[in-house]
Amino acid sequence: MCRQRDHNWRSRHLTMKSLLRRIPMWEPHKFVANALMLLNDVGDVQTALTVIIAFGEARKLLPLEDTLVEHWFHTYVDQLQRYELWNEACEVINRSWLRSVQQLNQHSTAMHTNCGN
């Protein structure tokens, strides 16, 4: 009786083990990249860039071109600056890993004043 149980357990275990070998690992990277491209296509670079930033180092696993992500950074920073959200734009720039975006904080800033007499 004990040998029969042991044999049944082993055969189920081996069957399960061989089944697990055949199931491919789910890789969500392409799915996430496609979702980000959809956001890009509808003009929502804010959300696409926020997701990329939230991914941290895992962003390297996404099949996205750096030039596209760089474009997202520049577009979003430009939007923030148009609404005079200087602190938020600075925060986005500081979170960038791209040199061209990081250099945006190093450009000179002009401040125009109007004295009313």
MDTraj code that builds the backbone (N, CA, C; nanometers):
import mdtraj as md
import numpy as np

residues = "MET CYS ARG GLN ARG ASP HIS ASN TRP ARG SER ARG HIS LEU THR MET LYS SER LEU LEU ARG ARG ILE PRO MET TRP GLU PRO HIS LYS PHE VAL ALA ASN ALA LEU MET LEU LEU ASN ASP VAL GLY ASP VAL GLN THR ALA LEU THR VAL ILE ILE ALA PHE GLY GLU ALA ARG LYS LEU LEU PRO LEU GLU ASP THR LEU VAL GLU HIS TRP PHE HIS THR TYR VAL ASP GLN LEU GLN ARG TYR GLU LEU TRP ASN GLU ALA CYS GLU VAL ILE ASN ARG SER TRP LEU ARG SER VAL GLN GLN LEU ASN GLN HIS SER THR ALA MET HIS THR ASN CYS GLY ASN".split()
xyz = np.array([
    [0.0832, -0.1194, 0.0000],
    [0.0000, 0.0000, 0.0000],
    [0.0876, 0.1257, 0.0000],
    [0.1893, 0.1284, 0.0841],
    [0.2768, 0.2432, 0.0940],
    [0.3549, 0.2606, -0.0366],
    [0.3991, 0.1496, -0.0954],
    [0.4723, 0.1586, -0.2213],
    [0.3826, 0.2120, -0.3329],
    [0.2570, 0.1733, -0.3298],
    [0.1620, 0.2188, -0.4318],
    [0.1439, 0.3708, -0.4221],
    [0.1286, 0.4236, -0.3006],
    [0.1140, 0.5673, -0.2807],
    [0.2401, 0.6396, -0.3259],
    [0.3550, 0.5849, -0.2890],
    [0.4816, 0.6453, -0.3257],
    [0.4962, 0.6496, -0.4781],
    [0.4572, 0.5425, -0.5437],
    [0.4645, 0.5353, -0.6892],
    [0.3687, 0.6368, -0.7529],
    [0.2471, 0.6469, -0.6998],
    [0.1493, 0.7435, -0.7523],
    [0.1981, 0.8873, -0.7351],
    [0.2558, 0.9152, -0.6204],
    [0.3063, 1.0494, -0.5942],
    [0.4190, 1.0835, -0.6914],
    [0.5107, 0.9896, -0.7106],
    [0.6236, 1.0127, -0.8016],
    [0.5755, 1.0343, -0.9450],
    [0.4803, 0.9550, -0.9883],
    [0.4339, 0.9694, -1.1262],
    [0.3619, 1.1031, -1.1453],
    [0.2835, 1.1463, -1.0458],
    [0.2183, 1.2768, -1.0552],
    [0.3209, 1.3901, -1.0516],
    [0.4217, 1.3741, -0.9666],
    [0.5266, 1.4750, -0.9540],
    [0.6038, 1.4878, -1.0855],
    [0.6387, 1.3767, -1.1467],
    [0.7109, 1.3788, -1.2734],
    [0.6252, 1.4372, -1.3847],
    [0.4963, 1.4049, -1.3841],
    [0.4060, 1.4595, -1.4844],
    [0.3958, 1.6112, -1.4693],
    [0.3834, 1.6568, -1.3466],
    [0.3740, 1.8000, -1.3206],
    [0.5040, 1.8693, -1.3591],
    [0.6159, 1.8091, -1.3289],
    [0.7457, 1.8661, -1.3598],
    [0.7639, 1.8800, -1.5115],
    [0.7254, 1.7778, -1.5868],
    [0.7383, 1.7857, -1.7321],
    [0.6405, 1.8875, -1.7904],
    [0.5238, 1.9020, -1.7279],
    [0.4264, 2.0008, -1.7724],
    [0.4799, 2.1420, -1.7512],
    [0.5436, 2.1662, -1.6381],
    [0.5982, 2.2973, -1.6084],
    [0.7100, 2.3348, -1.7052],
    [0.7842, 2.2384, -1.7512],
    [0.8899, 2.2665, -1.8479],
    [0.8326, 2.3156, -1.9802],
    [0.7146, 2.2705, -2.0152],
    [0.6544, 2.3074, -2.1428],
    [0.5827, 2.4412, -2.1392],
    [0.5467, 2.4896, -2.0212],
    [0.4764, 2.6180, -2.0097],
    [0.5798, 2.7302, -2.0205],
    [0.5677, 2.8150, -2.1224],
    [0.6656, 2.9238, -2.1363],
    [0.6450, 3.0293, -2.0280],
    [0.7544, 3.0892, -1.9891],
    [0.7498, 3.1954, -1.8888],
    [0.6850, 3.3184, -1.9507],
    [0.5934, 3.3810, -1.8801],
    [0.5272, 3.4993, -1.9323],
    [0.6194, 3.6183, -1.9170],
    [0.6494, 3.6821, -2.0266],
    [0.7356, 3.8000, -2.0280],
    [0.6494, 3.9220, -2.0599],
    [0.6186, 4.0029, -1.9612],
    [0.5283, 4.1162, -1.9843],
    [0.5937, 4.2365, -2.0528],
    [0.7241, 4.2315, -2.0763],
    [0.7952, 4.3488, -2.1263],
    [0.7410, 4.3991, -2.2600],
    [0.7146, 4.3076, -2.3512],
    [0.6642, 4.3492, -2.4818],
    [0.5223, 4.4065, -2.4687],
    [0.4416, 4.3464, -2.3824],
    [0.3058, 4.3946, -2.3586],
    [0.3084, 4.5366, -2.3017],
    [0.3954, 4.5598, -2.2035],
    [0.4061, 4.6931, -2.1424],
    [0.4554, 4.7939, -2.2455],
    [0.5545, 4.7546, -2.3259],
    [0.6065, 4.8446, -2.4297],
    [0.4964, 4.8793, -2.5305],
    [0.4153, 4.7814, -2.5666],
    [0.3041, 4.8073, -2.6594],
    [0.2023, 4.9030, -2.5978],
    [0.1750, 4.8864, -2.4694],
    [0.0815, 4.9761, -2.4003],
    [0.1372, 5.1188, -2.3967],
    [0.2677, 5.1315, -2.3740],
    [0.3293, 5.2640, -2.3731],
    [0.3259, 5.3276, -2.5121],
    [0.3440, 5.2460, -2.6143],
    [0.3358, 5.2980, -2.7514],
    [0.1932, 5.3445, -2.7834],
    [0.0939, 5.2737, -2.7303],
    [-0.0446, 5.3160, -2.7488],
    [-0.0679, 5.4519, -2.6824],
    [-0.0137, 5.4684, -2.5617],
    [-0.0235, 5.5983, -2.4942],
    [0.0444, 5.7064, -2.5770],
    [0.1576, 5.6733, -2.6349],
    [0.2279, 5.7672, -2.7222],
    [0.1413, 5.8048, -2.8418],
    [0.0776, 5.7049, -2.9008],
    [-0.0039, 5.7291, -3.0205],
    [-0.1231, 5.8209, -2.9943],
    [-0.1759, 5.8167, -2.8719],
    [-0.2886, 5.9047, -2.8392],
    [-0.2415, 6.0359, -2.7752],
    [-0.1084, 6.0563, -2.7677],
    [-0.0535, 6.1812, -2.7182],
    [-0.0391, 6.1925, -2.5684],
    [-0.0469, 6.0815, -2.4976],
    [-0.0368, 6.0837, -2.3513],
    [0.1058, 6.0487, -2.3075],
    [0.1990, 6.1397, -2.3370],
    [0.3381, 6.1140, -2.2994],
    [0.3578, 6.1236, -2.1482],
    [0.2718, 6.1985, -2.0808],
    [0.2828, 6.2119, -1.9349],
    [0.2710, 6.0757, -1.8680],
    [0.1689, 5.9993, -1.9042],
    [0.1492, 5.8682, -1.8430],
    [0.2591, 5.7712, -1.8859],
    [0.2930, 5.7724, -2.0136],
    [0.3978, 5.6831, -2.0630],
    [0.5286, 5.7085, -1.9893],
    [0.5654, 5.8346, -1.9751],
    [0.6901, 5.8683, -1.9070],
    [0.6841, 5.8358, -1.7582],
    [0.5700, 5.8585, -1.6963],
    [0.5546, 5.8271, -1.5542],
    [0.5737, 5.6776, -1.5297],
    [0.5192, 5.5958, -1.6178],
    [0.5367, 5.4500, -1.6047],
    [0.6835, 5.4129, -1.6199],
    [0.7500, 5.4713, -1.7197],
    [0.8923, 5.4430, -1.7419],
    [0.9740, 5.4813, -1.6182],
    [0.9472, 5.5977, -1.5623],
    [1.0203, 5.6427, -1.4425],
    [0.9922, 5.5492, -1.3260],
    [0.8658, 5.5080, -1.3096],
    [0.8289, 5.4196, -1.1987],
    [0.8956, 5.2820, -1.2113],
    [0.9243, 5.2397, -1.3320],
    [0.9891, 5.1105, -1.3525],
    [1.1315, 5.1072, -1.2976],
    [1.1937, 5.2220, -1.2845],
    [1.3312, 5.2266, -1.2343],
    [1.4243, 5.1515, -1.3278],
    [1.5115, 5.0704, -1.2709],
    [1.6088, 4.9954, -1.3504],
    [1.5432, 4.8897, -1.4391],
    [1.4226, 4.8476, -1.4048],
    [1.3517, 4.7472, -1.4858],
    [1.3148, 4.8027, -1.6228],
    [1.3234, 4.9339, -1.6390],
    [1.2936, 4.9945, -1.7692],
    [1.3869, 4.9425, -1.8774],
    [1.5051, 4.8985, -1.8388],
    [1.6036, 4.8474, -1.9347],
    [1.5542, 4.7209, -2.0040],
    [1.4578, 4.6532, -1.9434],
    [1.4038, 4.5306, -2.0024],
    [1.2993, 4.5583, -2.1097],
    [1.2521, 4.6818, -2.1146],
    [1.1484, 4.7167, -2.2119],
    [1.2111, 4.7431, -2.3486],
    [1.1529, 4.6863, -2.4531],
    [1.2081, 4.7075, -2.5878],
    [1.1650, 4.8433, -2.6449],
    [1.2217, 4.9510, -2.5876],
    [1.1914, 5.0866, -2.6334],
    [1.3217, 5.1569, -2.6698],
    [1.3165, 5.2356, -2.7747],
    [1.4336, 5.3119, -2.8179],
    [1.4570, 5.4297, -2.7227],
    [1.5829, 5.4560, -2.6916],
    [1.6165, 5.5699, -2.6060],
    [1.5740, 5.7020, -2.6690],
    [1.5794, 5.7091, -2.8014],
    [1.5401, 5.8343, -2.8677],
    [1.3921, 5.8643, -2.8452],
    [1.3099, 5.7603, -2.8402],
    [1.1669, 5.7789, -2.8141],
    [1.1446, 5.8270, -2.6710],
    [1.2106, 5.7635, -2.5754],
    [1.1969, 5.8023, -2.4345],
    [1.2507, 5.9449, -2.4150],
    [1.3584, 5.9757, -2.4838],
    [1.4134, 6.1114, -2.4773],
    [1.3109, 6.2128, -2.5294],
    [1.2445, 6.1787, -2.6375],
    [1.1386, 6.2642, -2.6916],
    [1.0268, 6.2833, -2.5889],
    [0.9890, 6.1763, -2.5187],
    [0.8855, 6.1860, -2.4151],
    [0.9286, 6.2818, -2.3053],
    [1.0538, 6.2701, -2.2617],
    [1.1040, 6.3600, -2.1573],
    [1.0953, 6.5055, -2.2038],
    [1.1478, 6.5342, -2.3224],
    [1.1487, 6.6715, -2.3724],
    [1.0070, 6.7256, -2.3892],
    [0.9179, 6.6431, -2.4408],
    [0.7798, 6.6867, -2.4616],
    [0.7114, 6.7176, -2.3288],
    [0.7286, 6.6291, -2.2321],
    [0.6624, 6.6491, -2.1033],
    [0.7205, 6.7690, -2.0285],
    [0.8524, 6.7828, -2.0308],
    [0.9144, 6.8984, -1.9652],
    [0.8665, 7.0269, -2.0314],
    [0.8564, 7.0271, -2.1622],
    [0.8060, 7.1440, -2.2340],
    [0.6624, 7.1775, -2.1918],
    [0.5796, 7.0748, -2.1781],
    [0.4412, 7.0974, -2.1335],
    [0.4379, 7.1589, -1.9941],
    [0.5179, 7.1054, -1.9050],
    [0.5213, 7.1573, -1.7676],
    [0.5688, 7.3026, -1.7655],
    [0.6688, 7.3334, -1.8461],
    [0.7211, 7.4703, -1.8481],
    [0.6208, 7.5682, -1.9093],
    [0.5419, 7.5228, -2.0050],
    [0.4379, 7.6109, -2.0624],
    [0.3363, 7.6518, -1.9573],
    [0.3077, 7.5596, -1.8644],
    [0.2128, 7.5902, -1.7562],
    [0.2832, 7.6517, -1.6350],
    [0.4105, 7.6853, -1.6549],
    [0.4931, 7.7469, -1.5507],
    [0.5026, 7.6596, -1.4261],
    [0.5051, 7.5304, -1.4458],
    [0.5244, 7.4341, -1.3364],
    [0.6739, 7.4013, -1.3281],
    [0.7504, 7.5010, -1.2863],
    [0.8960, 7.4918, -1.2896],
    [0.9483, 7.3824, -1.1978],
    [0.8948, 7.3725, -1.0779],
    [0.9429, 7.2716, -0.9830],
    [0.9152, 7.1302, -1.0341],
    [0.7976, 7.1102, -1.0910],
    [0.7622, 6.9780, -1.1439],
    [0.8507, 6.9423, -1.2635],
    [0.8763, 7.0410, -1.3500],
    [0.9639, 7.0179, -1.4648],
    [1.1042, 6.9813, -1.4181],
    [1.1506, 7.0504, -1.3161],
    [1.2829, 7.0219, -1.2598],
    [1.2876, 6.8801, -1.2010],
    [1.1815, 6.8392, -1.1354],
    [1.1744, 6.7039, -1.0779],
    [1.1800, 6.5980, -1.1877],
    [1.1081, 6.6191, -1.2955],
    [1.1098, 6.5238, -1.4073],
    [1.2496, 6.5173, -1.4679],
    [1.3126, 6.6320, -1.4862],
    [1.4485, 6.6355, -1.5410],
    [1.5445, 6.5609, -1.4498],
    [1.5321, 6.5818, -1.3192],
    [1.6216, 6.5162, -1.2237],
    [1.6032, 6.3641, -1.2204],
    [1.4881, 6.3158, -1.2582],
    [1.4640, 6.1715, -1.2586],
    [1.5101, 6.1031, -1.3876],
    [1.5568, 6.1820, -1.4815],
    [1.6010, 6.1268, -1.6092],
    [1.7387, 6.0620, -1.5967],
    [1.7607, 5.9585, -1.6727],
    [1.8888, 5.8906, -1.6818],
    [1.9582, 5.9252, -1.8139],
    [1.8910, 6.0070, -1.8948],
    [1.9443, 6.0451, -2.0256],
    [2.0211, 6.1767, -2.0142],
    [2.1426, 6.1779, -2.0645],
    [2.2300, 6.2946, -2.0509],
    [2.1687, 6.4205, -2.1128],
    [2.1091, 6.4076, -2.2302],
    [2.0538, 6.5266, -2.2965],
    [1.9416, 6.5899, -2.2147],
    [1.8681, 6.5086, -2.1408],
    [1.7597, 6.5609, -2.0569],
    [1.8175, 6.6203, -1.9290],
    [1.9163, 6.5538, -1.8711],
    [1.9789, 6.6048, -1.7489],
    [2.0424, 6.7412, -1.7723],
    [2.0908, 6.7649, -1.8929],
    [2.1564, 6.8923, -1.9241],
    [2.0575, 7.0074, -1.9343],
    [1.9289, 6.9782, -1.9411],
    [1.8297, 7.0860, -1.9475],
    [1.8350, 7.1743, -1.8242],
    [1.8697, 7.1164, -1.7089],
    [1.8792, 7.1946, -1.5852],
    [2.0027, 7.2827, -1.5830],
    [2.0965, 7.2577, -1.6723],
    [2.2221, 7.3330, -1.6708],
    [2.2221, 7.4500, -1.7680],
    [2.1139, 7.4642, -1.8450],
    [2.1026, 7.5786, -1.9352],
    [2.0697, 7.7033, -1.8552],
    [2.1088, 7.8165, -1.9077],
    [2.0819, 7.9414, -1.8365],
    [1.9325, 7.9719, -1.8372],
    [1.8918, 8.0396, -1.7356],
    [1.7513, 8.0775, -1.7224],
    [1.7415, 8.2290, -1.7331],
    [1.6538, 8.2756, -1.8169],
    [1.6326, 8.4199, -1.8305],
    [1.5059, 8.4574, -1.7565],
    [1.5129, 8.5673, -1.6847],
    [1.3956, 8.6135, -1.6124],
    [1.3669, 8.7555, -1.6581],
    [1.2500, 8.7742, -1.7129],
    [1.2116, 8.9056, -1.7634],
    [1.1273, 8.9769, -1.6573],
    [1.1662, 9.0985, -1.6306],
    [1.0912, 9.1766, -1.5325],
    [1.0388, 9.3030, -1.5991],
    [0.9342, 9.3543, -1.5464],
    [0.8739, 9.4763, -1.5986],
    [0.8525, 9.5701, -1.4814],
    [0.9224, 9.6793, -1.4858],
    [0.9078, 9.7789, -1.3782],
    [0.8001, 9.8783, -1.4191],
    [0.7018, 9.8911, -1.3391],
    [0.5926, 9.9832, -1.3711],
    [0.6120, 10.1169, -1.3021],
    [0.6315, 10.2198, -1.3784],
    [0.6430, 10.3567, -1.3238],
    [0.5294, 10.4401, -1.3730],
])
top = md.Topology()
chain = top.add_chain()
for i, resn in enumerate(residues, 1):
    res = top.add_residue(resn, chain, resSeq=i)
    for name in ("N", "CA", "C"):
        top.add_atom(name, md.element.get_by_symbol(name[0]), res)
traj = md.Trajectory(xyz[None], top)
